[in-house]
Amino acid sequence: MKQFKYLLFTCLIVGSGHLSAQNENPVQYYSPNSGYMLPAPSIRIDSVNDPAPGYIFMATWDRNVPAIYGNFIFILDKNGAIVDSVRVRGAAFDFQVQPNGLLSYALGDFTTHVPLPGEDLRHIVLDENLTVVDSFWMKNGYTTDFHEFKMLPNGHVMMMSYYTIPYDMSTVIDSGRTDASLVINIIQEQDRDKNVVFEWRNIDYIPITDSDLDLSGSRLNYSTLNGFDIDEDGNILASFRNHSEIMKISRITGEILWRMGSPRGEFSFVGEHKENAPYYFARQHNIRKRPNGNITLFDNGAFHKPPYSRAVEYELDEVNKVATLVSEWRYPEGNIFSVTAGNAELLPNGGWFIGYGVPNQQFVKRNAVEVHPDGTVALELSLPDGVLAYRISKLPWKETVNKQGFIHYEVRERNTYSFNNDSITTGIKIKYNTLQAADYNESEILRFPYSPVRPEFSENLISVSTVSIIYKGLAIYSQSSEFHFDLSAFPEIRNPENTVVYYRKDPSQGLFISVSTMHDTVNNELTATLIGFGEIVFGVPYQDAVANTPILYEPINQQKLITGGTVTLRWTGKGMYNSFNVQVSDDSSFSAILHESNTNHSDYSITGLTNDSEYYWRINAVLGTHTSQWSEVWSFHLTDTTTGVVEFENYIPHGYHLTQNFPNPFNSSTRITYSIKEPGFVTLKIYDPIGREIQTLVSENQETGSYSVEFDAHKLSAGVYFYKLEAENQFTEIKKMVLTRE
């Protein structure tokens, strides 16, 4: 039955806008009420031929100016008919089923028809009734990006950010601009309490010169991370569009383990199209690790001649660095070329489901195509011009989920029972070593292809398998039950020799306890003994996880600062961590500690410092019981002034530029950096959402150069604020920032 709902998520109601110097009101922004009564976009089914079971999940965003359609998340049946839909406030992306069975999508408000780096959003989590149950966003001052969001089986979440920093590209290439804006990519993992436990930045590991872009431009997203997945060994497989590469990133150290694709990659290719070398795939999206160990991706094919997009599957030999083409599919009735976005996923029946992102209008236009295992087309779906669906996925949901259940009646002590038959396979046998029960009793196994909801673990895990077992009983009072898990029925368990069985009493919440587990290689089983009913999952613990020394990045070493009372130190973790220790001293030997703290954040603000003084700082990381070595010692010098503005020495910008404040969102203070092309009178002012001036940070004549000023907002209420830079009637720009009170 076709349904329409209206979902309000009140924390995302305001966007920002740009204005000219002639505007009377200094702040103008997107009206959250505009477009709410616009119709849903039409969904055209171009062909249908017995598609596979499952539901289609799709988020649409109308990029037409002015908008013609409202923005929606849709659930369609296997034939493309609407089952349910929700009108959303803002732009929606990547509606999907998470490994734990919950639903999610990204939601933001953007000032243009393309989201810009620095424009924030949140990831919204829904239950099966499409009720909002949670939301997630980046921490440590980074804005949240829509390209990927994963609810990991261990109860953590992983997401990403594009963050813009000023960068002197003339230090990288001769033709580089001294006032360039460099977009860096961040991957961040948060635990179940939303503390950051892993953070990775591409600029710390990937040379800028490895980009396929022209690096002489003014704004450079030199890597463009557009997707990631977790490998069976717990490490990260990441897709970088502007390298045309898949890279494997160590979750332990952050180091890049290998690179695949492009002339820089380490892998040789077998069975590929030689005419596409060395870019066998190009500008790709949607890297995914398959249960059989293979990977799939959506090859946008920008460097193919002519360009064409396809779904592709590779078998990887990571030891010898060989990628073998296993299967591929491209549209047979003419060419489809997706300029950007897109996804390709193998279905349980062996066919493909492909979302085409932004198809080039010069070729065949389809937004999604399903393919039978024999390569014939099962379904074609199209949206109106100007309507974007970043990804479109087909996934099991509700009655199409393969749930296995088996009940034994009147079980007896010392007997062994198989919870399988010709039509039901749970993969489990139970031997009741001891049992106290009524004569009539029941023992039930329910197997779900989902990871647990709201899990807690007392140790760090490399991975948790995406399968869970509910063990229930009736009139059984006590037991010692020896479980046998047939590994041939558990393809989700990829590392059985290191896998441990975990158990908790309440299937919906609480701490999982590890159970002594044996890997029986003769019978290809895992065995473990339980003494109660509850939920069972399988995980691989880290054996030798250690904390790594953090990377410092702000203020840069030996920088001279002019502060208005607050200095904020910033760094990033290397691999996994639980917290950081911070020390600040006025001598390089740290014989006297002026400031000391333990924090989960990767920034630390200090006050009460003396002007015309030198200060030293260092950081180490804590993971469990292990503490890393101290970082190298960096210093900064405070000069005697009260303006709060830092001028960067030996820096000559090519133009005017206002960068996004950092951090953003922030909870006390943030730094704003800008560049001035010509000498003149400069003002930098803060406004509230209705245009009232809150504070003037700068109002003076300034020479050509780049400047930075700290904004102290501890007396202001949480909310959205705007900052406006004006330079001698030559330049005006406004940006949005968000003050939080976490």
LUMMARPA-372011 format. One record per residue (C-alpha): residue number from 1; x negated, y negated, z negated; residue in one letter; chain. Coordinates in steps of 0.2 Angstrom, whole numbers. Layout:
# residues N
NUM:X:Y:Z:A:A
...
# end
This chain:
# residues 742
1:0:0:0:M:A
2:-7:-17:5:K:A
3:-9:-28:-11:Q:A
4:-16:-46:-13:F:A
5:-24:-52:-29:K:A
6:-32:-68:-35:Y:A
7:-47:-67:-45:L:A
8:-54:-82:-55:L:A
9:-71:-82:-62:F:A
10:-72:-98:-71:T:A
11:-91:-100:-74:C:A
12:-93:-103:-55:L:A
13:-83:-117:-50:I:A
14:-94:-131:-45:V:A
15:-106:-133:-30:G:A
16:-117:-147:-25:S:A
17:-117:-159:-10:G:A
18:-129:-170:-1:H:A
19:-125:-188:1:L:A
20:-131:-204:10:S:A
21:-137:-219:2:A:A
22:-121:-228:7:Q:A
23:-110:-217:-4:N:A
24:-103:-227:-19:E:A
25:-101:-212:-30:N:A
26:-119:-205:-33:P:A
27:-113:-187:-35:V:A
28:-101:-178:-23:Q:A
29:-98:-159:-24:Y:A
30:-88:-145:-17:Y:A
31:-70:-145:-23:S:A
32:-66:-128:-30:P:A
33:-48:-129:-25:N:A
34:-52:-131:-7:S:A
35:-47:-117:4:G:A
36:-38:-107:-9:Y:A
37:-22:-105:1:M:A
38:-31:-101:18:L:A
39:-26:-84:25:P:A
40:-36:-68:24:A:A
41:-47:-65:39:P:A
42:-39:-52:51:S:A
43:-47:-35:52:I:A
44:-47:-28:70:R:A
45:-48:-9:72:I:A
46:-56:-7:89:D:A
47:-55:12:89:S:A
48:-52:26:77:V:A
49:-55:44:79:N:A
50:-54:55:64:D:A
51:-66:46:52:P:A
52:-73:55:37:A:A
53:-65:53:19:P:A
54:-69:39:8:G:A
55:-65:20:6:Y:A
56:-73:5:15:I:A
57:-79:-9:4:F:A
58:-82:-26:11:M:A
59:-84:-44:5:A:A
60:-80:-58:18:T:A
61:-86:-76:18:W:A
62:-79:-88:31:D:A
63:-94:-99:37:R:A
64:-83:-109:49:N:A
65:-83:-128:46:V:A
66:-70:-132:42:P:A
67:-65:-115:35:A:A
68:-51:-106:44:I:A
69:-49:-91:32:Y:A
70:-50:-88:13:G:A
71:-64:-77:6:N:A
72:-60:-60:0:F:A
73:-66:-43:-6:I:A
74:-57:-29:3:F:A
75:-55:-10:0:I:A
76:-50:-1:15:L:A
77:-44:17:18:D:A
78:-54:28:30:K:A
79:-44:21:45:N:A
80:-47:3:41:G:A
81:-30:-1:33:A:A
82:-31:-13:18:I:A
83:-28:-3:1:V:A
84:-32:-18:-10:D:A
85:-40:-35:-9:S:A
86:-44:-50:-20:V:A
87:-46:-68:-15:R:A
88:-62:-75:-23:V:A
89:-67:-92:-28:R:A
90:-83:-95:-18:G:A
91:-93:-85:-6:A:A
92:-93:-66:-9:A:A
93:-107:-53:-4:F:A
94:-111:-35:-5:D:A
95:-95:-27:-12:F:A
96:-100:-9:-17:Q:A
97:-98:5:-29:V:A
98:-112:6:-41:Q:A
99:-121:23:-47:P:A
100:-110:23:-63:N:A
101:-94:21:-53:G:A
102:-91:3:-57:L:A
103:-89:-10:-43:L:A
104:-99:-26:-40:S:A
105:-101:-40:-29:Y:A
106:-111:-56:-28:A:A
107:-101:-73:-29:L:A
108:-108:-90:-26:G:A
109:-103:-108:-21:D:A
110:-114:-115:-7:F:A
111:-116:-132:0:T:A
112:-119:-126:18:T:A
113:-113:-111:29:H:A
114:-129:-103:25:V:A
115:-134:-100:6:P:A
116:-151:-109:3:L:A
117:-164:-103:-9:P:A
118:-161:-111:-26:G:A
119:-142:-111:-24:E:A
120:-136:-100:-38:D:A
121:-123:-86:-39:L:A
122:-119:-72:-51:R:A
123:-116:-53:-49:H:A
124:-98:-49:-54:I:A
125:-94:-31:-61:V:A
126:-77:-24:-60:L:A
127:-68:-8:-66:D:A
128:-58:3:-54:E:A
129:-43:-9:-57:N:A
130:-53:-23:-50:L:A
131:-53:-31:-67:T:A
132:-69:-41:-72:V:A
133:-79:-32:-85:V:A
134:-96:-40:-85:D:A
135:-107:-52:-75:S:A
136:-126:-53:-73:F:A
137:-138:-67:-67:W:A
138:-157:-70:-67:M:A
139:-167:-75:-82:K:A
140:-183:-85:-85:N:A
141:-177:-100:-75:G:A
142:-175:-91:-58:Y:A
143:-159:-93:-48:T:A
144:-149:-77:-43:T:A
145:-149:-71:-25:D:A
146:-136:-60:-17:F:A
147:-146:-48:-6:H:A
148:-147:-34:-19:E:A
149:-140:-29:-36:F:A
150:-142:-12:-44:K:A
151:-134:-5:-60:M:A
152:-148:8:-64:L:A
153:-143:25:-71:P:A
154:-153:21:-87:N:A
155:-141:7:-91:G:A
156:-152:-7:-85:H:A
157:-149:-19:-70:V:A
158:-160:-25:-56:M:A
159:-158:-40:-46:M:A
160:-168:-53:-36:M:A
161:-171:-72:-33:S:A
162:-177:-84:-20:Y:A
163:-186:-98:-29:Y:A
164:-194:-113:-20:T:A
165:-211:-121:-26:I:A
166:-221:-135:-18:P:A
167:-236:-128:-10:Y:A
168:-251:-135:-1:D:A
169:-252:-124:14:M:A
170:-267:-133:21:S:A
171:-276:-122:8:T:A
172:-270:-106:18:V:A
173:-271:-111:36:I:A
174:-279:-127:44:D:A
175:-262:-132:52:S:A
176:-252:-130:35:G:A
177:-243:-144:28:R:A
178:-249:-151:11:T:A
179:-231:-154:6:D:A
180:-224:-138:11:A:A
181:-210:-129:1:S:A
182:-214:-111:-1:L:A
183:-200:-98:-6:V:A
184:-206:-84:-17:I:A
185:-197:-68:-20:N:A
186:-194:-61:-38:I:A
187:-187:-44:-43:I:A
188:-181:-43:-61:Q:A
189:-175:-29:-72:E:A
190:-164:-32:-87:Q:A
191:-160:-19:-101:D:A
192:-142:-16:-108:R:A
193:-144:-31:-119:D:A
194:-149:-42:-104:K:A
195:-167:-44:-110:N:A
196:-180:-45:-96:V:A
197:-191:-29:-96:V:A
198:-199:-30:-78:F:A
199:-203:-45:-67:E:A
200:-212:-45:-51:W:A
201:-216:-60:-39:R:A
202:-222:-57:-21:N:A
203:-235:-72:-22:I:A
204:-245:-62:-35:D:A
205:-247:-47:-24:Y:A
206:-244:-51:-5:I:A
207:-255:-63:4:P:A
208:-246:-77:12:I:A
209:-255:-75:28:T:A
210:-247:-57:30:D:A
211:-231:-66:36:S:A
212:-224:-64:53:D:A
213:-219:-83:52:L:A
214:-227:-98:59:D:A
215:-235:-105:43:L:A
216:-236:-123:49:S:A
217:-218:-126:45:G:A
218:-211:-137:31:S:A
219:-201:-123:22:R:A
220:-207:-105:22:L:A
221:-199:-89:15:N:A
222:-215:-80:20:Y:A
223:-209:-63:14:S:A
224:-190:-63:13:T:A
225:-186:-49:2:L:A
226:-169:-42:7:N:A
227:-166:-26:-2:G:A
228:-174:-13:-13:F:A
229:-170:5:-20:D:A
230:-177:15:-34:I:A
231:-188:30:-29:D:A
232:-187:47:-38:E:A
233:-203:43:-46:D:A
234:-196:27:-54:G:A
235:-205:15:-42:N:A
236:-197:2:-31:I:A
237:-195:3:-12:L:A
238:-193:-15:-6:A:A
239:-189:-21:11:S:A
240:-197:-38:17:F:A
241:-189:-45:33:R:A
242:-203:-57:37:N:A
243:-217:-44:36:H:A
244:-206:-31:45:S:A
245:-212:-19:31:E:A
246:-206:-7:18:I:A
247:-217:-8:2:M:A
248:-218:3:-13:K:A
249:-221:-6:-29:I:A
250:-227:2:-45:S:A
251:-214:-1:-59:R:A
252:-228:2:-72:I:A
253:-241:-11:-65:T:A
254:-232:-21:-52:G:A
255:-246:-16:-39:E:A
256:-241:-12:-21:I:A
257:-244:7:-19:L:A
258:-242:7:0:W:A
259:-235:-3:15:R:A
260:-226:5:30:M:A
261:-222:-4:46:G:A
262:-230:-19:56:S:A
263:-248:-19:61:P:A
264:-253:-21:43:R:A
265:-244:-5:37:G:A
266:-254:11:32:E:A
267:-242:24:40:F:A
268:-243:32:57:S:A
269:-226:36:65:F:A
270:-221:53:73:V:A
271:-206:54:85:G:A
272:-204:35:87:E:A
273:-202:25:103:H:A
274:-220:20:108:K:A
275:-214:5:118:E:A
276:-209:-3:101:N:A
277:-226:-1:93:A:A
278:-233:-8:82:P:A
279:-215:-14:76:Y:A
280:-206:2:76:Y:A
281:-193:-7:65:F:A
282:-192:-26:64:A:A
283:-183:-38:53:R:A
284:-175:-23:44:Q:A
285:-163:-22:30:H:A
286:-155:-10:17:N:A
287:-169:2:12:I:A
288:-162:18:4:R:A
289:-169:33:-3:K:A
290:-160:49:1:R:A
291:-157:64:-11:P:A
292:-167:75:1:N:A
293:-182:63:-1:G:A
294:-180:54:16:N:A
295:-177:36:18:I:A
296:-164:26:28:T:A
297:-164:8:34:L:A
298:-155:-3:46:F:A
299:-167:-8:59:D:A
300:-162:-26:65:N:A
301:-174:-23:80:G:A
302:-179:-41:83:A:A
303:-195:-37:91:F:A
304:-188:-23:102:H:A
305:-187:-27:121:K:A
306:-173:-31:123:P:A
307:-168:-33:105:P:A
308:-156:-20:98:Y:A
309:-151:-14:81:S:A
310:-150:4:75:R:A
311:-148:16:60:A:A
312:-164:26:57:V:A
313:-170:40:45:E:A
314:-188:44:41:Y:A
315:-196:59:32:E:A
316:-211:52:23:L:A
317:-227:61:19:D:A
318:-234:48:6:E:A
319:-250:58:4:V:A
320:-256:57:22:N:A
321:-246:42:26:K:A
322:-235:49:40:V:A
323:-217:43:44:A:A
324:-208:56:55:T:A
325:-192:50:64:L:A
326:-178:62:58:V:A
327:-163:54:66:S:A
328:-157:37:73:E:A
329:-141:30:81:W:A
330:-138:15:91:R:A
331:-121:9:99:Y:A
332:-119:19:116:P:A
333:-107:7:125:E:A
334:-118:-8:127:G:A
335:-130:-16:115:N:A
336:-127:-22:97:I:A
337:-141:-34:91:F:A
338:-139:-40:73:S:A
339:-149:-56:70:V:A
340:-149:-54:52:T:A
341:-141:-44:38:A:A
342:-134:-26:40:G:A
343:-134:-9:32:N:A
344:-135:9:38:A:A
345:-130:24:26:E:A
346:-128:42:29:L:A
347:-111:49:25:L:A
348:-109:66:15:P:A
349:-104:74:32:N:A
350:-120:69:40:G:A
351:-113:55:50:G:A
352:-118:37:49:W:A
353:-108:21:43:F:A
354:-116:5:49:I:A
355:-113:-13:45:G:A
356:-119:-25:58:Y:A
357:-121:-41:47:G:A
358:-122:-55:59:V:A
359:-120:-48:77:P:A
360:-127:-58:91:N:A
361:-113:-65:101:Q:A
362:-122:-62:118:Q:A
363:-120:-43:115:F:A
364:-106:-32:110:V:A
365:-98:-38:94:K:A
366:-94:-25:80:R:A
367:-95:-28:62:N:A
368:-95:-10:57:A:A
369:-95:7:66:V:A
370:-93:24:59:E:A
371:-102:39:68:V:A
372:-98:57:68:H:A
373:-112:70:65:P:A
374:-112:73:83:D:A
375:-115:55:87:G:A
376:-98:50:94:T:A
377:-89:35:87:V:A
378:-76:38:73:A:A
379:-71:20:69:L:A
380:-75:2:75:E:A
381:-71:-13:65:L:A
382:-72:-32:69:S:A
383:-69:-48:60:L:A
384:-65:-65:67:P:A
385:-79:-76:73:D:A
386:-88:-86:60:G:A
387:-83:-73:46:V:A
388:-98:-65:38:L:A
389:-99:-48:30:A:A
390:-117:-46:24:Y:A
391:-114:-27:21:R:A
392:-100:-15:24:I:A
393:-101:2:16:S:A
394:-91:18:15:K:A
395:-91:27:-1:L:A
396:-82:40:-11:P:A
397:-70:32:-24:W:A
398:-56:38:-34:K:A
399:-48:54:-27:E:A
400:-62:56:-14:T:A
401:-76:58:-27:V:A
402:-82:76:-28:N:A
403:-78:80:-46:K:A
404:-80:98:-52:Q:A
405:-71:105:-67:G:A
406:-70:123:-74:F:A
407:-62:129:-90:I:A
408:-65:146:-99:H:A
409:-53:152:-112:Y:A
410:-56:162:-127:E:A
411:-75:162:-127:V:A
412:-85:173:-139:R:A
413:-101:173:-148:E:A
414:-116:180:-139:R:A
415:-107:180:-122:N:A
416:-113:171:-107:T:A
417:-100:162:-96:Y:A
418:-102:155:-78:S:A
419:-93:139:-75:F:A
420:-92:142:-56:N:A
421:-82:152:-44:N:A
422:-80:152:-25:D:A
423:-72:135:-24:S:A
424:-79:126:-39:I:A
425:-98:123:-42:T:A
426:-103:115:-58:T:A
427:-121:123:-58:G:A
428:-119:128:-76:I:A
429:-119:144:-87:K:A
430:-117:144:-106:I:A
431:-123:157:-118:K:A
432:-115:155:-135:Y:A
433:-129:161:-147:N:A
434:-118:156:-162:T:A
435:-100:152:-162:L:A
436:-86:148:-175:Q:A
437:-69:146:-166:A:A
438:-51:151:-166:A:A
439:-46:167:-156:D:A
440:-38:155:-143:Y:A
441:-50:142:-138:N:A
442:-56:133:-123:E:A
443:-73:127:-116:S:A
444:-73:115:-102:E:A
445:-86:108:-90:I:A
446:-83:92:-80:L:A
447:-96:86:-67:R:A
448:-96:69:-60:F:A
449:-108:62:-46:P:A
450:-110:46:-57:Y:A
451:-123:40:-69:S:A
452:-117:37:-87:P:A
453:-108:21:-91:V:A
454:-116:9:-105:R:A
455:-130:22:-109:P:A
456:-143:19:-123:E:A
457:-160:28:-123:F:A
458:-173:27:-137:S:A
459:-187:29:-125:E:A
460:-192:21:-108:N:A
461:-187:33:-93:L:A
462:-194:34:-76:I:A
463:-177:39:-69:S:A
464:-160:45:-74:V:A
465:-151:57:-61:S:A
466:-135:51:-54:T:A
467:-125:65:-61:V:A
468:-116:67:-78:S:A
469:-108:82:-87:I:A
470:-94:81:-99:I:A
471:-93:96:-111:Y:A
472:-76:98:-120:K:A
473:-69:111:-131:G:A
474:-53:116:-140:L:A
475:-52:125:-157:A:A
476:-71:127:-157:I:A
477:-78:122:-174:Y:A
478:-97:125:-173:S:A
479:-108:132:-160:Q:A
480:-126:134:-153:S:A
481:-124:134:-135:S:A
482:-138:138:-123:E:A
483:-135:129:-107:F:A
484:-143:135:-90:H:A
485:-143:122:-76:F:A
486:-145:130:-59:D:A
487:-157:118:-50:L:A
488:-151:123:-33:S:A
489:-134:115:-37:A:A
490:-142:99:-44:F:A
491:-151:91:-29:P:A
492:-150:75:-40:E:A
493:-164:82:-51:I:A
494:-180:79:-40:R:A
495:-193:81:-53:N:A
496:-188:96:-64:P:A
497:-205:100:-72:E:A
498:-204:83:-81:N:A
499:-185:82:-83:T:A
500:-177:81:-100:V:A
501:-159:84:-105:V:A
502:-151:70:-115:Y:A
503:-135:71:-125:Y:A
504:-122:60:-134:R:A
505:-106:63:-142:K:A
506:-96:49:-135:D:A
507:-95:50:-116:P:A
508:-91:31:-115:S:A
509:-104:23:-126:Q:A
510:-119:27:-138:G:A
511:-136:33:-139:L:A
512:-142:48:-129:F:A
513:-153:60:-139:I:A
514:-167:70:-130:S:A
515:-164:89:-131:V:A
516:-178:102:-130:S:A
517:-179:107:-112:T:A
518:-187:121:-103:M:A
519:-191:122:-84:H:A
520:-188:140:-79:D:A
521:-198:142:-63:T:A
522:-193:160:-61:V:A
523:-174:157:-61:N:A
524:-175:139:-55:N:A
525:-166:133:-70:E:A
526:-167:120:-84:L:A
527:-162:127:-101:T:A
528:-157:117:-116:A:A
529:-147:121:-132:T:A
530:-133:110:-139:L:A
531:-124:111:-155:I:A
532:-109:100:-150:G:A
533:-98:93:-137:F:A
534:-101:76:-127:G:A
535:-110:70:-112:E:A
536:-125:77:-104:I:A
537:-137:68:-92:V:A
538:-155:71:-85:F:A
539:-169:59:-86:G:A
540:-188:58:-84:V:A
541:-197:49:-98:P:A
542:-213:39:-95:Y:A
543:-228:49:-102:Q:A
544:-241:36:-103:D:A
545:-233:19:-101:A:A
546:-244:5:-107:V:A
547:-242:-14:-107:A:A
548:-251:-24:-94:N:A
549:-259:-41:-96:T:A
550:-247:-55:-90:P:A
551:-251:-67:-76:I:A
552:-252:-86:-80:L:A
553:-246:-99:-68:Y:A
554:-240:-115:-76:E:A
555:-247:-128:-80:P:A
556:-262:-123:-69:I:A
557:-278:-121:-78:N:A
558:-287:-137:-83:Q:A
559:-272:-148:-77:Q:A
560:-270:-165:-84:K:A
561:-252:-168:-90:L:A
562:-243:-184:-95:I:A
563:-229:-177:-106:T:A
564:-214:-185:-114:G:A
565:-215:-174:-129:G:A
566:-213:-156:-122:T:A
567:-225:-145:-113:V:A
568:-218:-129:-106:T:A
569:-230:-114:-103:L:A
570:-225:-101:-89:R:A
571:-231:-84:-85:W:A
572:-225:-68:-78:T:A
573:-226:-50:-84:G:A
574:-236:-37:-74:K:A
575:-225:-21:-74:G:A
576:-214:-16:-88:M:A
577:-213:-25:-105:Y:A
578:-202:-28:-120:N:A
579:-209:-45:-126:S:A
580:-224:-57:-125:F:A
581:-235:-64:-139:N:A
582:-240:-83:-136:V:A
583:-254:-92:-144:Q:A
584:-259:-110:-142:V:A
585:-274:-118:-150:S:A
586:-285:-134:-149:D:A
587:-301:-124:-147:D:A
588:-305:-110:-134:S:A
589:-310:-98:-148:S:A
590:-293:-99:-156:F:A
591:-300:-100:-173:S:A
592:-285:-111:-178:A:A
593:-268:-106:-170:I:A
594:-256:-121:-168:L:A
595:-242:-112:-160:H:A
596:-238:-93:-161:E:A
597:-222:-84:-155:S:A
598:-216:-67:-149:N:A
599:-203:-69:-136:T:A
600:-194:-59:-122:N:A
601:-194:-75:-111:H:A
602:-208:-79:-99:S:A
603:-209:-97:-104:D:A
604:-212:-106:-120:Y:A
605:-210:-125:-124:S:A
606:-220:-133:-137:I:A
607:-219:-150:-145:T:A
608:-229:-161:-157:G:A
609:-245:-161:-147:L:A
610:-257:-176:-148:T:A
611:-261:-186:-133:N:A
612:-278:-187:-126:D:A
613:-281:-170:-132:S:A
614:-286:-153:-124:E:A
615:-276:-137:-128:Y:A
616:-279:-119:-124:Y:A
617:-266:-105:-122:W:A
618:-265:-86:-119:R:A
619:-252:-72:-118:I:A
620:-251:-54:-120:N:A
621:-238:-41:-117:A:A
622:-229:-28:-129:V:A
623:-222:-12:-122:L:A
624:-215:0:-136:G:A
625:-230:2:-148:T:A
626:-243:-4:-135:H:A
627:-250:-21:-134:T:A
628:-260:-27:-119:S:A
629:-276:-37:-119:Q:A
630:-275:-56:-120:W:A
631:-274:-65:-103:S:A
632:-288:-76:-98:E:A
633:-288:-92:-108:V:A
634:-280:-107:-98:W:A
635:-281:-125:-104:S:A
636:-272:-142:-101:F:A
637:-276:-160:-106:H:A
638:-263:-172:-112:L:A
639:-267:-190:-107:T:A
640:-261:-206:-117:D:A
641:-245:-212:-109:T:A
642:-227:-212:-112:T:A
643:-219:-211:-94:T:A
644:-218:-192:-94:G:A
645:-223:-192:-76:V:A
646:-238:-181:-69:V:A
647:-247:-186:-54:E:A
648:-256:-172:-44:F:A
649:-273:-177:-39:E:A
650:-280:-176:-21:N:A
651:-262:-173:-14:Y:A
652:-256:-182:1:I:A
653:-238:-177:7:P:A
654:-232:-178:25:H:A
655:-215:-183:19:G:A
656:-202:-186:5:Y:A
657:-197:-171:-4:H:A
658:-187:-166:-20:L:A
659:-189:-148:-26:T:A
660:-177:-138:-36:Q:A
661:-180:-140:-55:N:A
662:-189:-126:-64:F:A
663:-183:-117:-74:P:A
664:-165:-117:-68:N:A
665:-154:-113:-77:P:A
666:-163:-120:-92:F:A
667:-158:-121:-110:N:A
668:-168:-136:-117:S:A
669:-180:-144:-105:S:A
670:-185:-142:-86:T:A
671:-197:-150:-74:R:A
672:-193:-159:-58:I:A
673:-206:-161:-45:T:A
674:-205:-173:-30:Y:A
675:-216:-181:-16:S:A
676:-217:-199:-10:I:A
677:-223:-202:8:K:A
678:-225:-221:7:E:A
679:-228:-233:-8:P:A
680:-213:-241:-15:G:A
681:-200:-242:-29:F:A
682:-194:-225:-35:V:A
683:-180:-220:-46:T:A
684:-175:-202:-53:L:A
685:-159:-202:-62:K:A
686:-148:-189:-70:I:A
687:-129:-188:-68:Y:A
688:-115:-178:-75:D:A
689:-102:-169:-63:P:A
690:-91:-184:-62:I:A
691:-105:-196:-57:G:A
692:-109:-205:-73:R:A
693:-127:-209:-76:E:A
694:-134:-199:-90:I:A
695:-153:-204:-90:Q:A
696:-166:-213:-80:T:A
697:-182:-202:-79:L:A
698:-192:-214:-67:V:A
699:-189:-232:-62:S:A
700:-206:-239:-56:E:A
701:-217:-242:-41:N:A
702:-227:-227:-36:Q:A
703:-240:-223:-23:E:A
704:-240:-210:-10:T:A
705:-242:-193:-19:G:A
706:-233:-179:-28:S:A
707:-226:-181:-45:Y:A
708:-218:-171:-59:S:A
709:-207:-176:-74:V:A
710:-200:-166:-88:E:A
711:-182:-168:-92:F:A
712:-178:-165:-110:D:A
713:-159:-160:-112:A:A
714:-158:-154:-130:H:A
715:-145:-167:-134:K:A
716:-134:-163:-120:L:A
717:-119:-151:-119:S:A
718:-121:-135:-108:A:A
719:-114:-138:-90:G:A
720:-119:-143:-73:V:A
721:-129:-159:-70:Y:A
722:-136:-168:-55:F:A
723:-153:-177:-52:Y:A
724:-155:-190:-38:K:A
725:-171:-196:-31:L:A
726:-171:-213:-22:E:A
727:-187:-220:-14:A:A
728:-187:-238:-7:E:A
729:-171:-236:3:N:A
730:-180:-223:14:Q:A
731:-175:-207:6:F:A
732:-161:-201:-5:T:A
733:-158:-183:-11:E:A
734:-147:-175:-24:I:A
735:-149:-157:-32:K:A
736:-139:-148:-44:K:A
737:-145:-140:-61:M:A
738:-137:-130:-74:V:A
739:-140:-132:-93:L:A
740:-136:-117:-103:T:A
741:-135:-113:-122:R:A
742:-141:-95:-123:E:A
# end
